[in-house]
Amino acid sequence: MALPQQCEAAFGTADLYGVLGVRRGASPQEIRRGYHRASLRLHPDRVPPEKKEEATRRFQILGKVYAVLSDEKQRVVYDETGMVDEDAEALQDGRDWLQYWQLLFKVTVKDIEDFHKSYKNSAEELADVKAAYLNFKGDMDRIMESVMCADYTDEPRIREMIEQAIDSGELPSFKAFVKESKQKMMSRRKRAEKEAKEAKKTLDDLGLGGENDLQALIKSRSRDREKQMDNFFAQLEAKYGNSTKKGGKKSSAKKRKAEGTA
C-alpha cells in the first residue's frame, strides 16, 4: 500500500502535511516541530499494552511521512505529483523508527509525560479539538482517537469545549455531533472501559500491581531501549569512517532474518 493510502487508513487523511498538522508551505523547522508533536501523541510507550501494535504501526507511518517531507528532493516530487517514491531507502520496512526518533529528538520518557501534563487544558489542546471536530465533521469516535493525550475519561471535557465553540459561533453544528445517539456514546464508552480493564489485567500479569503500573512498564521499556542505543552508538563508533549506513543496514537485516527463523 502506498504511503498516502497508509496515511488515509491510519489518520483519516492521505495528505502528508495534514498528518503532521502543518501547512503545505511549511518550513523545514515547522515540519520537524509537527513531527515532534505528532510523535509524542502516538508514541507506543504511551498506550496500553493491547494497543501497542497499532500504535507502533501508526508511529512507523508517521516516521515515513517525516522522512519524505524532510527530504528536499522527495518533498518536491510529492508537492508536484502527490506521489511518493516508495523505493526510497528511508521508506523501507526495516528501519527502526523508534531508534530514529530517539536519535532525532533525544526525548526521554519524562519529556513525554511532562508534555501530556502541560498539553491538557491548554490553548493548544483546544485548537486541536476544534480542528479534529472540523476534520471529522463532528464524529466523536474519530475526534477521541485523534486528539492527543485523550482517553474516555476526557470525553465530557472535550465535548464541553466543542459545545461552547458551537454556541459562540466558532464551530458549525454538525449533525453527527449534536444528534449523536446514546447508543453510540455508550458503545464508545464500553469499548474504552473494556480496553482499560484488559490493560490492567496485562499489567497485573506482569506483576506491576502498584498505582504507577504504566509508568513502571514504560520505564522498563525505556531502560531496554537505552541499552539498545548504547549498542547502536558503539557500532557507529567501531565503523566510523567506513560504510556505516550500509553496514548497519546489513547487520539489522541479518538480525531480523535470524529472529524470523528462531
C-alpha positions in Angstrom: 0.0 0.0 0.0 1.4 3.4 -1.0 2.2 5.8 1.8 -0.7 8.3 1.2 -3.1 5.3 1.3 -1.4 4.1 4.6 -2.0 7.6 6.0 -5.6 7.6 4.9 -6.2 4.3 6.7 -4.3 5.3 9.8 -5.0 9.0 10.2 -8.1 9.7 8.1 -6.2 11.8 5.6 -4.0 11.0 2.6 -2.3 14.4 2.8 1.2 14.0 4.3 1.1 17.6 5.6 -2.2 17.0 7.3 -0.8 14.0 9.1 1.9 16.3 10.7 -0.7 19.1 11.2 1.3 21.6 9.1 0.6 23.7 6.0 1.9 22.7 2.6 4.3 25.6 2.5 5.7 24.8 6.0 9.4 25.5 6.6 11.7 22.5 7.5 11.6 23.7 11.1 7.8 23.7 11.1 7.8 20.2 9.6 10.2 19.0 12.3 8.0 20.5 15.0 4.9 19.0 13.5 6.6 15.6 13.5 7.8 16.0 17.1 4.3 17.0 18.3 2.5 14.2 16.5 5.1 11.6 17.6 4.6 12.5 21.3 0.9 11.7 20.9 1.5 8.5 19.0 4.5 7.1 20.9 3.9 3.4 21.6 5.1 3.7 25.2 2.1 5.9 25.9 -0.6 3.4 25.1 -2.0 0.3 27.0 -0.3 -3.0 26.0 -3.2 -4.2 23.9 -2.9 -1.0 21.7 0.9 -1.2 21.3 0.9 -3.0 18.0 -1.5 -0.5 16.3 0.4 2.5 17.9 3.7 1.1 16.6 2.3 0.8 13.1 1.0 4.4 13.1 4.3 5.6 14.6 6.1 3.9 11.7 3.9 5.6 9.1 4.4 8.9 10.9 8.2 8.4 10.6 7.9 7.7 6.9 5.9 10.9 6.4 8.6 12.9 8.1 11.3 11.1 6.0 9.6 12.3 2.8 8.8 15.9 3.8 12.2 16.4 5.4 14.0 15.4 2.3 14.1 18.3 -0.2 14.0 16.1 -3.4 11.3 13.8 -2.2 9.2 16.7 -1.0 9.4 18.4 -4.4 8.2 15.2 -6.1 5.3 14.9 -3.6 4.3 18.5 -4.0 4.3 18.3 -7.7 2.7 14.9 -8.2 1.1 13.9 -5.0 3.1 10.7 -5.2 5.9 9.3 -3.1 9.0 7.4 -4.1 8.1 4.1 -2.4 11.5 2.6 -3.3 13.4 5.3 -1.3 15.7 3.7 1.3 14.1 5.7 4.1 10.7 4.2 3.4 11.7 0.6 3.6 10.2 -1.6 6.3 13.5 -2.5 8.0 14.1 0.9 9.6 13.8 1.2 13.3 11.6 4.3 13.7 11.7 4.4 17.5 15.5 4.5 17.4 15.5 7.1 14.6 13.1 9.2 16.7 15.3 9.0 19.8 18.3 10.0 17.8 16.5 12.9 16.2 14.9 14.4 19.3 16.8 12.8 22.3 13.4 12.7 24.1 13.1 10.9 27.4 10.0 9.2 28.9 9.8 12.1 31.4 9.7 14.5 28.5 6.7 12.7 27.1 4.9 12.6 30.5 5.6 16.3 31.0 4.2 17.1 27.6 1.0 15.3 28.4 0.5 17.2 31.6 1.1 20.6 30.0 -1.0 19.8 27.0 -4.3 19.0 28.7 -6.5 22.1 29.2 -4.1 24.2 27.2 -4.9 26.6 24.3 -3.1 24.1 22.0 -5.4 21.3 23.0 -8.5 23.5 22.4 -7.2 24.3 18.9 -6.6 20.6 18.2 -10.1 19.7 19.4 -11.6 22.3 17.2 -9.5 21.1 14.2 -10.5 17.5 14.8 -14.1 18.4 15.1 -14.0 20.2 11.7 -11.8 17.5 10.1 -14.1 14.6 11.1 -17.3 16.6 10.8 -18.4 16.0 14.4 -17.7 12.3 14.6 -16.8 11.8 18.3 -15.3 8.4 17.6 -12.7 9.9 15.3 -12.3 13.0 17.4 -11.4 11.0 20.5 -9.0 8.8 18.6 -7.2 11.8 17.1 -6.9 14.3 20.0 -3.6 14.0 21.8 -3.4 12.5 25.3 -7.1 11.9 25.4 -8.9 8.8 26.9 -12.5 8.1 27.5 -12.5 10.0 30.9 -11.7 13.2 28.9 -14.8 12.9 26.7 -17.1 15.1 28.9 -14.4 17.8 29.0 -13.8 17.7 25.2 -17.5 17.6 24.4 -17.9 20.7 26.6 -15.2 22.5 24.6 -16.9 21.7 21.4 -20.4 22.7 22.7 -19.1 26.1 23.9 -17.4 26.7 20.5 -20.7 25.9 18.7 -22.7 28.2 21.0 -20.2 31.0 20.3 -20.4 30.5 16.6 -16.7 29.4 16.3 -17.7 26.0 15.0 -20.6 24.8 12.8 -23.2 22.5 14.2 -22.6 19.1 12.7 -25.5 16.6 12.9 -23.0 13.8 13.8 -22.2 15.6 17.0 -25.4 17.3 18.1 -27.6 14.3 17.2 -25.2 11.5 18.3 -27.3 8.7 19.7 -26.9 7.5 23.2 -26.3 4.0 21.8 -23.2 5.2 20.0 -22.0 7.1 23.1 -22.4 4.0 25.3 -20.7 1.8 22.7 -17.7 4.1 22.7 -17.5 4.1 26.5 -17.9 0.3 26.7 -15.1 -0.2 24.2 -12.8 2.2 26.2 -13.7 0.6 29.5 -13.0 -2.9 28.1 -9.6 -1.7 26.8 -8.8 -0.2 30.2 -9.7 -3.5 32.0 -7.6 -5.5 29.6 -4.7 -3.1 30.1 -5.0 -3.5 33.9 -5.1 -7.3 33.6 -2.0 -7.3 31.4 -0.1 -5.1 34.0 -1.3 -7.4 36.8 0.0 -10.4 34.8 3.4 -8.7 34.5 3.4 -8.2 38.3 3.1 -4.4 38.1 0.3 -4.1 40.6 1.0 -0.6 42.1 -0.7 2.6 41.3 2.3 3.6 39.0 1.8 0.4 36.8 2.1 2.0 33.4 4.9 4.3 34.5 6.9 1.3 35.7 6.3 -0.5 32.5 7.3 2.5 30.4 10.5 3.0 32.4 11.3 -0.7 32.0 11.0 -0.5 28.2 12.9 2.8 28.3 15.8 1.0 30.0 15.8 -1.7 27.4 15.9 0.8 24.6 18.7 2.7 26.3 20.8 -0.4 26.3 20.0 -0.8 22.6 21.0 2.8 22.0 24.4 2.2 23.7 25.0 -0.8 21.5 24.0 1.3 18.4 26.4 4.1 19.3 29.2 1.5 19.9 28.6 0.1 16.4 28.7 3.6 14.9 32.0 4.3 16.7 33.5 1.0 15.6 32.5 1.6 11.9 33.2 5.3 11.8 35.0 6.2 8.5 33.7 3.0 6.8 30.3 2.5 5.1 28.3 2.9 8.3 24.9 3.2 6.7 25.3 0.1 4.5 26.9 -1.9 7.2 24.3 -1.1 9.8 21.5 -1.9 7.5 23.1 -5.3 6.6 23.6 -6.1 10.2 20.0 -5.3 11.0 18.7 -7.3 8.1 20.7 -10.4 9.2 19.5 -9.9 12.8 15.8 -9.8 11.6 16.4 -12.8 9.4 17.8 -14.8 12.4 14.9 -13.7 14.6 12.4 -14.8 12.0 13.9 -18.3 11.8 14.3 -18.7 15.5 
